[in-house]
Amino acid sequence: MENFQSIQHEHQLFVSQLARQAEALADDYLLLRRMAMKTSARNQFLGKVAAVKTGAVNDEVELRTATGQTIIAIVTHESTESLGLVPGAEAFALVKSSAIIVVTDDADAHFSARNRLQGWFPGYSRGR
């Protein structure tokens, strides 16, 4: 009888663990469905979180791309935690096209934005 009760107890622990994992899998599935939204390759940047500055409500997340460019995002503290945004974690920065300003020469320009990505773009030539 003791063996049966011991096995039954272990079985209950096993089933409880499976239930917890199933909840996590369901959350992961929902996340993947949300991420399956249509985006353009031009408005998403993959990188690694370089730093997180925690605020009272919002956090400042610094994302470093493979090309060495830095993107700063302001997200809620809750989002920082739920997305696992910690230094070293991989993340995507999604940028709305309406939030982009394109210039060929910013020498005399004054911008309030700190996210400035520089580089070569297909179809652009400095000689034009």
N, C-alpha and C positions, 0 to 999 in steps of 0.2 A: 504494500500500500504506500509506503514511504517513497519507493522508486517511482510509482505512478504519479504521486503528488509533485515530486521533483521534476519529472518530465513535463507534467502539465504546466507547472510554473515557468519552466524554460520555454515551452511552446507559447505561452501567453506573452512573454517578453519578446520572442521572435515575431509574433503577429503584430505587437505594438510597434516594433521597429519597422516592419514592412509598411504599416499604416503611415508612419512619419515620413518614410522615404517616398511613398506614393504621393503624399501632399507636396513634397518638394519637387517631384517629377511633374506634377500638375502645374505648379508655379513656373517651372522651367519651360514647359510646353506653352503656357500663355505668353511668356516672355518671347519665345521664338516666334509665335504668331504675330505679336506686336512688331517684332523686328523685321518681319517679312513684308512690311510696308514698302511701297515702291519709292525708291530714292535714286537720284542720279549719282553716278560715280564722282561727279564734279562737286557735289555738296556734302561729301562725307570724308572724314579724315580719321584713319586708324592710327592710334598711338598708344603710348604708355603713360600712365599717370606719374608725373614727376613730383608733384607736391599737392597737398591739400591744406588750405588755411581755413580752419573751422571758425565760423561766426555764430552769433546768437541764433539766427534763423537761417541764413544762407551761408554756404561755403564757397570758397574760391578754389576751383580745381584747375591745375596746370597740366595740360596734356602735351607731350612731346611726340611729334611725328617721326617716322623713320628718316625723313630728310633733315631732321634737326630743327624744324620750325616749332614754335610754341603757340598753343592756343589756350586762352584763359576762358573758363566757363563759370558762371555763377549759377549754382543749383541749390535747392533747399537742402538742409542738413539731413532731412529724412531721405531724400533721393541719394545723397552721398552714401548713406548707410545701406539702403536697399539695393543699390547698384554695385556695392562693394568697391567703391572708388577709394582705393588706398594706393600709396606709392608702389609702382611696379605692376599694377593691374592694367590689362589691356582694355581700351575703351574706344568708342567711336564718338567723334564730334560731328553732329549733323547741323548744317548751316542753311538757314532759309535763304533762297536766292534774293529775296527782297532786302536782306540785311547786308548785302555785299556792295561795295563801291569799287569800281575798277578804274585805275589810272595808269598811265604809261610813264608819268614823271611826277613824283610827289615832292619835288625840291621846295616849291613855294607853297605847298598845300598845308593846311592845318586841320587835323582830324581829332575828334574826341575819342575815337576807338583805339584800344591798345592792341587788338588782334590785327596784325599786319603780316600778310603772307606775301613773300616775294618769290619770283621765279620766272621761268620761261613758260610761255603758253603756246600751244600749236597755233599757227596762223599769225603770230605776232612777231614783228621784226623791229628792232630798235632803229633801223635805218629808214623806216617809213616816216 
